[in-house]
């Protein structure tokens, strides 16, 4: 589970990260990363589209992703906001998420518009 101190909660932080952050994309996930000098721990937020499924399915996907990203907190910059947007349903997000986090940490990304 993702610790409470690592959760992104305000709409302002979500909006700022998705609009001005760096972006890494795959078939079913988009990751946005923005750094901030105010942070000492990475903060992570999730956006799960309704196209993924009903409420129960979206919450299950959110729990799975929070568990997967908590294993990779050390790979993220300490002073960063990360938003994970889920575009479509997958049976397993682990390999896709790992590849995108690796892209973010090595700087192989595109700037958001």
Rosetta silent file (secondary structure, phi, psi, omega in degrees, C-alpha in Angstrom):
SEQUENCE: XXXXXXXXXXXXXXXXXXXXXXXXXXXXXXXXXXXXXXXXXXXXXXXXXXXXXXXXXXXXXXXXXXXXXXXXXXXXXXXXXXXXXXXXXXXXXXXXXXXXXXXXXXXXXXXXX
SCORE:     score description
SCORE:     0.000 S_00000001
   1 L     0.000  149.277 -179.236    0.000    0.000    0.000 S_00000001
   2 L   -83.031  124.115 -179.864    1.113    3.539   -0.692 S_00000001
   3 L   -60.381  149.017 -178.011    1.878    5.500    2.509 S_00000001
   4 H   -58.563  -34.828 -179.304   -0.348    8.528    3.166 S_00000001
   5 H   -67.461  -15.796 -179.220    2.653   10.898    3.029 S_00000001
   6 H  -103.108   12.478 -178.894    3.235    9.807   -0.576 S_00000001
   7 E   -98.995  133.547  175.448   -0.291   10.467   -1.848 S_00000001
   8 L   -84.120  128.979 -171.561   -1.127   13.383   -4.091 S_00000001
   9 L  -124.718  -31.499 -173.088   -4.422   14.847   -2.913 S_00000001
  10 L   -89.857  146.088  179.909   -5.184   18.367   -4.151 S_00000001
  11 H   -64.821  -30.357  178.551   -6.694   19.161   -7.530 S_00000001
  12 H   -62.818  -44.826  179.257   -4.187   22.010   -7.924 S_00000001
  13 H   -65.937  -40.258  176.746   -1.252   19.576   -7.692 S_00000001
  14 H   -60.635  -50.235 -177.436   -2.936   17.169  -10.131 S_00000001
  15 H   -61.920  -45.017 -179.009   -3.632   19.934  -12.638 S_00000001
  16 H   -63.329  -41.017 -178.592   -0.165   21.436  -12.400 S_00000001
  17 H   -68.617  -43.741 -177.201    1.526   18.053  -12.833 S_00000001
  18 H   -74.379  -26.586 -178.460   -0.573   16.936  -15.808 S_00000001
  19 H   -88.641  -33.426 -174.113   -0.350   20.292  -17.585 S_00000001
  20 H  -119.513   -3.342 -177.531    3.304   21.215  -17.065 S_00000001
  21 L   -81.029  173.377  173.847    5.027   17.965  -16.117 S_00000001
  22 E   -80.534  153.803 -172.642    7.029   15.572  -18.231 S_00000001
  23 E  -130.026  137.590  171.796    5.105   12.706  -19.817 S_00000001
  24 E  -127.396  131.532 -174.074    5.788    9.044  -20.551 S_00000001
  25 E  -124.315  155.561  172.324    3.120    7.046  -22.399 S_00000001
  26 L  -143.842 -169.851 -177.893    2.243    3.464  -23.246 S_00000001
  27 L   -62.989  -38.779 -174.973   -0.847    1.692  -24.577 S_00000001
  28 L  -122.400   -2.399 -179.368   -2.829    1.839  -21.367 S_00000001
  29 E  -132.693  147.637  169.337   -0.925    4.233  -19.043 S_00000001
  30 E  -129.089  127.829  177.444    0.303    7.826  -19.103 S_00000001
  31 E  -112.728  132.741  177.113    2.717    8.988  -16.382 S_00000001
  32 E  -115.054  134.762 -179.303    3.312   12.679  -15.647 S_00000001
  33 E  -129.906  130.769  175.353    6.276   13.788  -13.568 S_00000001
  34 E  -136.872  137.315  178.624    7.000   17.227  -12.158 S_00000001
  35 E   -96.578  152.625  179.141    9.704   18.190   -9.691 S_00000001
  36 L  -146.429  134.602  179.913    9.260   20.675   -6.860 S_00000001
  37 L   -72.119  -11.097 -177.971   11.808   22.031   -4.406 S_00000001
  38 L   -80.967  -14.298 -174.107    9.135   21.991   -1.677 S_00000001
  39 L   -97.606  149.189  172.552    8.993   18.177   -1.476 S_00000001
  40 L  -117.469  -12.991  177.462   11.179   15.722    0.409 S_00000001
  41 L  -132.356  145.947  175.701    9.221   12.598   -0.594 S_00000001
  42 L   -66.457  145.109  176.093    7.612   11.752   -3.952 S_00000001
  43 E  -118.661  133.924 -173.263    3.848   12.223   -4.102 S_00000001
  44 E  -124.231  136.986  176.393    1.759   10.017   -6.363 S_00000001
  45 E  -130.756  157.560 -178.599   -1.798   10.400   -7.645 S_00000001
  46 E  -123.234  142.381  171.485   -4.027    8.273   -9.859 S_00000001
  47 E  -127.914  115.966 -178.760   -6.579    9.116  -12.533 S_00000001
  48 E  -115.897  112.745 -177.549   -8.609    6.122  -13.704 S_00000001
  49 L   -67.257  153.414  177.824  -10.913    6.839  -16.659 S_00000001
  50 H   -65.063  -21.043  178.356  -14.451    5.489  -16.777 S_00000001
  51 H   -64.953  -16.694  178.150  -13.502    3.639  -19.963 S_00000001
  52 H   -70.507  -35.131  179.860  -11.591    1.218  -17.698 S_00000001
  53 L   154.411 -168.788  179.278  -14.856   -0.019  -16.192 S_00000001
  54 L   -71.926 -178.140 -176.191  -17.359    0.552  -13.438 S_00000001
  55 H   -57.000  -44.952 -178.436  -16.603    1.855   -9.975 S_00000001
  56 H   -62.629  -43.415 -179.854  -15.578   -1.510   -8.547 S_00000001
  57 H   -66.094  -44.299 -179.520  -13.171   -2.186  -11.423 S_00000001
  58 H   -62.800  -39.934  178.380  -11.654    1.316  -11.259 S_00000001
  59 H   -69.218  -35.387  176.414  -11.054    1.009   -7.519 S_00000001
  60 H   -65.438  -42.908  177.309   -9.459   -2.418   -7.952 S_00000001
  61 H   -62.376  -41.318  178.143   -7.143   -1.011  -10.647 S_00000001
  62 H   -60.800  -44.530  178.733   -6.278    1.899   -8.327 S_00000001
  63 H   -63.063  -42.545  178.730   -5.373   -0.475   -5.495 S_00000001
  64 H   -61.148  -45.675 -178.389   -3.220   -2.581   -7.840 S_00000001
  65 H   -68.535  -38.081  176.192   -1.363    0.467   -9.138 S_00000001
  66 H   -61.534  -39.886  177.984   -0.816    1.925   -5.662 S_00000001
  67 H   -65.773  -45.151 -178.567    0.716   -1.390   -4.621 S_00000001
  68 H   -65.478  -41.851 -177.343    2.915   -1.582   -7.738 S_00000001
  69 H   -74.547  -26.351  177.926    4.155    2.005   -7.523 S_00000001
  70 H   -64.390  -28.405  176.879    4.909    1.701   -3.800 S_00000001
  71 L   -72.166  -18.538 -175.089    7.510   -0.917   -4.749 S_00000001
  72 L  -112.785   15.252 -179.708    9.171    1.626   -7.066 S_00000001
  73 H   -57.643  -36.194 -178.237    9.228    4.717   -4.845 S_00000001
  74 H   -67.496  -21.428  179.776   13.010    4.560   -4.567 S_00000001
  75 H   -80.821  -15.484 -178.738   13.333    4.874   -8.373 S_00000001
  76 L   -88.611  149.652  173.912   11.492    8.207   -8.405 S_00000001
  77 L   -60.185  140.607 -175.852   13.142   11.562   -7.705 S_00000001
  78 L   -63.973  -29.058 -176.216   12.584   12.517   -4.059 S_00000001
  79 L  -104.758   48.799 -173.163   11.222   15.957   -4.920 S_00000001
  80 E  -128.423  152.313  168.063    8.604   14.895   -7.466 S_00000001
  81 E  -103.483  136.590  177.191    4.908   14.735   -8.139 S_00000001
  82 E  -130.720  126.747  174.841    3.808   11.728  -10.211 S_00000001
  83 E  -116.163  129.466  177.434    0.350   11.285  -11.729 S_00000001
  84 E  -107.970  119.041  177.335   -0.610    7.951  -13.273 S_00000001
  85 E  -105.399  125.930  179.161   -3.487    8.099  -15.767 S_00000001
  86 E   -99.117  122.298 -177.347   -5.080    4.774  -16.707 S_00000001
  87 L   -95.264  -37.543 -179.698   -6.560    4.773  -20.198 S_00000001
  88 L  -148.088  162.660 -177.160   -7.722    1.172  -20.598 S_00000001
  89 L   -72.292  137.733  174.917   -8.075   -2.081  -18.736 S_00000001
  90 L  -133.033  155.148  175.866   -5.112   -4.490  -18.606 S_00000001
  91 L   -76.288  -31.785 -179.678   -4.744   -7.795  -16.832 S_00000001
  92 L  -148.130  124.949 -178.581   -1.359   -6.734  -15.457 S_00000001
  93 L   -97.470   -3.792 -169.759    0.179   -3.248  -15.338 S_00000001
  94 H   -58.671  -53.045 -176.774    3.476   -4.243  -13.715 S_00000001
  95 H   -65.888  -39.354  179.759    5.740   -4.452  -16.782 S_00000001
  96 H   -64.784  -43.958  179.290    4.180   -1.381  -18.388 S_00000001
  97 H   -65.714  -41.552  178.931    4.525    0.673  -15.199 S_00000001
  98 H   -60.958  -44.323  179.360    8.120   -0.468  -14.662 S_00000001
  99 H   -63.109  -41.535 -179.095    9.096    0.573  -18.201 S_00000001
 100 H   -69.382  -39.336  176.804    7.480    3.999  -17.818 S_00000001
 101 H   -63.853  -38.749  177.285    9.096    4.668  -14.438 S_00000001
 102 H   -63.123  -42.009  176.387   12.431    3.691  -15.992 S_00000001
 103 H   -58.850  -44.882 -179.512   11.797    6.162  -18.842 S_00000001
 104 H   -63.417  -42.229 -176.538   11.035    8.885  -16.326 S_00000001
 105 H   -73.245  -24.834  178.729   14.120    8.198  -14.240 S_00000001
 106 H   -96.042   -6.250  176.605   16.444    8.156  -17.265 S_00000001
 107 L    83.902   20.750  179.520   14.895   11.233  -18.888 S_00000001
 108 L   -94.790   68.082 -175.664   13.548    9.585  -22.077 S_00000001
 109 L  -138.173  175.189  177.110   10.263   11.515  -22.187 S_00000001
 110 E  -111.892  147.591  176.748    8.245   14.201  -23.894 S_00000001
 111 E   -75.066  141.331  177.294    7.130   17.497  -22.366 S_00000001
 112 L   -71.944  153.568  178.251    3.385   17.849  -21.772 S_00000001
 113 L   -93.926    0.000    0.000    1.484   20.472  -23.719 S_00000001
